[in-house]
Every structure is written in C-alpha cells, then in structure tokens.
Amino acid sequence: AARLHGYLVKAAREAELDTDWTEPDVVYEEGLRELAVSLVAELATDGSALASIAGRVEREGADLGLAVLALQLTCPGVPDLYQGAPAELTSLVDPDNRRPPDWERWAGLVAGAAEHEPTDGAGADGARARLVRRVLAHRRRQPDAFGGAAGYGVLDTSGRTADRVLGFVRTDPLGRPAVAVVVARSSTTQDLDARVVIPAQRWRDLVTGAACDGGTLAVADLVGSVGVAVLAAES
C-alpha cells in the first residue's frame, strides 16, 4: 500500500489538478493513501472481483513477458536487462522503481537455472532466469550470429491465427541460419493453428532442450506451454 500510495501521489502532483509539488494538498493525498490501503486489502480478499482480474492479468502478463524477453534477447541490438534482472519486475514508476535491487535473490535464480534443468514447475521467475541464462550463454558461444555482421530475416507463417505469431531467423556473416525464434503473441496456445517454416536442418530448443528438424511446423507444438521457442542450429 505504501508503494502504491507513493505512485499515486507522484501522478496526482504531476497532473496538477488537485495537488501539486509546490502546494501539496495534504488532505487529498491522505485520501490517496486510504485508497491505496483499500485497494490492497481488496486484492488480498479471496473471491473478490479485483483479485480475480489481478490474477488473470498476472498469469497472462507472465506468459507474454516471457515472449517479450525472448525477443529482447535475440532481436538485433544489445540484450539489455533493466537493473540486470533475470526476474519479473513488477515495480511501478518512480519512486517505486528506485528501490534497491534484490541482488541476492537474483543471483540465486541465475545459479539455480542450470543448463538442462526442466522448464516447468518453478514459476515465472524460474522460467525467465533459465531463458536469460541459456540464451546469453548461446550468444557467448555463437557471437557471429548476433554481431554487427549477422543477418536477420522473417520466417514465413500461415494459418488462421498466423497474426498471433512472430518468427525470425538470425544468420551468421556467411548467411547460414544460426538461430530461429518463434513466439506466440498470446497467453494461450490452445487454439493456435498457425504453422511456421523453419530452415531445413537440425535444431535444438534452448528453452526446453528438445531437438527438431526444420520444415513447416505447427507453432503450438513448437512453442508448447512455454509459448516461446529459441532454436539453435546444431552443427
């Protein structure tokens, strides 16, 4: 509640409608504190409408956040991580995002994200830490696939839900496919009938460790319950 109150006060002061930085309305801002306390209490109430909405947003946000992270780590450019965080960040804007990072917890997440550890059953932060560790380790092993001379091309998709899929391939300086990335722009793949054309060669998924051959593949099978596939070409 204190974190939410800080955000609400900052937003209200910057709006300069009922309070501002030079002449703060302490009564109005106390009302914002009471609102924050009330909202947090409602979120903690089992069966409340707000708790139900928040739970759904949290689940869908975690799934889509993993897809965004996969793109962030593999698209052209530098895979910058805010504050170096391998975990999901749920901070509000300042002053909330100025809290000291939890380095000990993050270091534990990275240490526990072993190369061949299963991806299921460890929560959203465990899945994110494993994705970060595995993709960054592959970038170190295959720098030519991500450097300034590397190539980038779109993967062809088809099917009724093809617009819910993003796919591309990173190539080495000689134009050879090195990494193929496929993400579903949806928190569920149950009704995903799209197919994607992966270059014809042997691949291994950095997320799950599963191997597959290239060709026209069903996206739902490729990304599975994770919603993400980062395929590394096997030599």
C-alpha positions in Angstrom: 0.0 0.0 0.0 2.9 2.4 0.8 4.4 1.8 -2.6 1.1 2.3 -4.4 0.5 5.5 -2.4 3.9 6.9 -3.4 3.0 6.3 -7.1 -0.5 7.9 -6.7 0.9 11.0 -5.0 3.5 11.5 -7.8 0.9 11.0 -10.5 -1.5 13.4 -8.9 1.1 16.1 -8.3 2.3 15.9 -11.8 -1.3 16.2 -13.1 -1.6 19.4 -11.1 -5.4 19.1 -10.8 -6.0 18.5 -7.1 -2.5 18.7 -5.6 1.0 19.6 -6.9 4.6 19.7 -5.9 4.7 23.3 -4.8 1.4 23.4 -3.0 0.6 19.8 -1.9 -3.0 19.2 -0.6 -2.3 17.0 2.4 -6.0 16.1 2.8 -6.3 15.0 -0.8 -3.1 13.0 -0.6 -4.2 11.3 2.6 -7.3 10.3 0.7 -5.0 8.7 -1.9 -3.3 6.7 1.0 -6.7 5.4 2.1 -7.5 4.4 -1.5 -4.2 2.5 -1.7 -4.8 0.7 1.5 -8.4 -0.2 0.4 -7.3 -1.5 -3.0 -4.5 -3.7 -1.5 -7.0 -5.1 1.0 -9.4 -5.9 -1.8 -6.6 -7.6 -3.7 -6.0 -9.8 -0.7 -9.6 -10.9 -0.4 -10.3 -14.3 -1.9 -13.1 -14.3 -4.4 -13.2 -10.5 -4.9 -13.7 -9.2 -8.4 -10.4 -7.2 -8.2 -8.4 -10.2 -7.1 -9.9 -12.3 -9.9 -8.9 -9.6 -12.5 -5.5 -9.2 -11.0 -4.8 -12.9 -11.0 -5.7 -13.2 -14.7 -3.6 -10.2 -15.6 -0.7 -11.7 -13.6 -0.9 -15.0 -15.4 -1.2 -13.6 -18.9 1.4 -11.0 -18.2 3.9 -13.6 -17.1 3.4 -15.6 -20.3 3.6 -12.6 -22.6 6.5 -11.3 -20.6 8.5 -14.4 -21.4 7.8 -13.9 -25.1 8.9 -10.3 -24.9 12.1 -11.4 -23.1 12.9 -13.9 -25.8 12.6 -11.2 -28.4 14.7 -8.8 -26.3 17.5 -11.4 -26.0 17.6 -12.3 -29.7 16.5 -9.3 -31.9 19.2 -7.1 -33.4 20.7 -4.9 -30.8 22.0 -5.3 -27.3 20.0 -7.5 -25.0 19.8 -5.0 -22.1 18.1 -6.2 -18.9 16.8 -3.4 -16.6 19.0 -3.5 -13.4 20.4 -6.8 -14.7 17.2 -8.5 -13.5 16.6 -12.1 -14.6 13.3 -12.0 -12.7 9.9 -10.4 -13.5 9.9 -6.8 -12.4 6.6 -5.5 -11.0 7.8 -2.1 -10.0 5.7 1.0 -10.6 7.3 4.1 -12.0 9.5 6.2 -9.7 9.8 6.4 -6.8 8.9 2.7 -6.7 11.4 1.6 -9.3 14.2 3.3 -7.4 14.2 0.6 -4.7 17.5 -1.3 -4.3 17.6 -4.4 -6.4 17.4 -7.8 -4.6 20.8 -8.9 -5.8 20.9 -12.0 -3.5 17.6 -13.3 -4.8 18.5 -12.7 -8.4 21.9 -14.4 -8.0 20.1 -17.4 -6.6 17.7 -17.5 -9.6 20.6 -17.5 -12.0 22.6 -20.1 -10.0 19.5 -22.4 -10.0 18.9 -22.0 -13.7 21.1 -25.0 -14.7 21.5 -25.6 -18.4 19.5 -28.8 -18.5 17.0 -28.1 -15.7 13.4 -28.7 -16.7 11.4 -25.5 -17.5 8.2 -26.4 -15.8 7.2 -26.1 -12.2 9.5 -23.3 -11.0 7.2 -20.3 -11.5 7.5 -17.3 -13.8 10.8 -16.1 -12.4 12.4 -19.5 -12.8 11.4 -19.7 -16.4 12.7 -16.2 -17.1 16.0 -16.9 -15.3 16.5 -20.1 -17.4 15.7 -18.3 -20.6 18.2 -15.5 -19.8 20.9 -17.9 -18.8 20.6 -20.2 -21.8 20.2 -17.6 -24.5 23.0 -15.3 -23.2 25.3 -18.4 -22.9 24.5 -19.3 -26.5 25.2 -15.7 -27.6 28.6 -16.1 -26.0 29.2 -19.4 -27.8 27.9 -18.1 -31.2 28.8 -14.4 -31.3 28.8 -14.3 -35.1 25.1 -15.0 -35.1 24.3 -11.8 -33.1 27.0 -9.3 -34.0 27.0 -6.4 -36.4 27.7 -8.7 -39.4 24.9 -11.1 -38.5 21.8 -11.3 -40.7 18.1 -11.1 -39.8 15.1 -12.5 -41.7 11.4 -13.1 -41.2 10.1 -16.6 -41.0 7.0 -17.4 -43.1 3.8 -18.2 -41.2 0.4 -19.4 -42.3 -2.9 -20.4 -40.9 -6.0 -18.6 -39.4 -4.0 -17.4 -36.3 -0.8 -16.6 -38.1 -1.1 -12.9 -37.0 -0.6 -14.1 -33.4 2.9 -15.4 -34.2 6.3 -13.7 -34.5 9.1 -15.6 -36.1 12.6 -14.7 -37.4 16.0 -16.2 -38.1 19.4 -14.9 -37.2 22.1 -15.8 -39.7 25.9 -15.8 -39.4 28.0 -13.5 -41.6 28.0 -16.2 -44.3 24.2 -16.2 -44.4 23.8 -19.6 -42.7 20.8 -19.9 -40.4 22.1 -20.0 -36.8 19.2 -19.2 -34.5 15.4 -19.3 -35.2 13.0 -17.6 -32.8 9.2 -18.2 -32.6 6.9 -16.6 -30.1 3.1 -16.7 -29.7 1.6 -13.3 -29.1 -1.0 -14.8 -26.8 -1.1 -16.2 -23.3 -2.6 -19.5 -24.6 -1.7 -21.7 -27.5 -4.7 -24.0 -27.2 -6.5 -22.6 -30.3 -3.3 -21.7 -32.2 -3.5 -23.3 -35.6 -0.6 -21.4 -37.2 2.4 -23.0 -38.9 5.9 -21.7 -39.4 8.6 -22.5 -41.9 11.9 -23.3 -40.2 15.0 -23.6 -42.3 15.7 -27.2 -43.2 18.4 -28.5 -40.8 18.6 -30.0 -37.3 17.7 -27.6 -34.4 17.7 -27.7 -30.6 15.5 -25.6 -28.5 17.4 -23.6 -25.9 14.3 -23.3 -23.8 13.3 -26.9 -23.5 16.3 -28.8 -24.8 14.1 -30.6 -27.3 15.5 -31.4 -30.8 13.6 -31.0 -34.1 14.1 -30.9 -37.8 13.3 -27.9 -39.9 10.3 -27.7 -42.3 6.8 -26.4 -42.0 5.9 -27.0 -38.3 2.9 -26.4 -36.1 3.6 -23.4 -33.9 1.6 -24.8 -31.0 3.8 -28.0 -31.0 7.0 -25.9 -31.4 6.4 -23.4 -28.5 4.4 -25.8 -26.3 3.1 -24.5 -22.9 6.0 -22.0 -22.7 4.8 -20.0 -25.7 8.4 -19.5 -26.8 10.9 -21.4 -28.9 14.5 -20.3 -29.4 16.1 -22.8 -31.7 19.9 -23.1 -32.1 21.3 -24.8 -35.2 23.1 -28.0 -34.5 26.5 -28.4 -36.3 
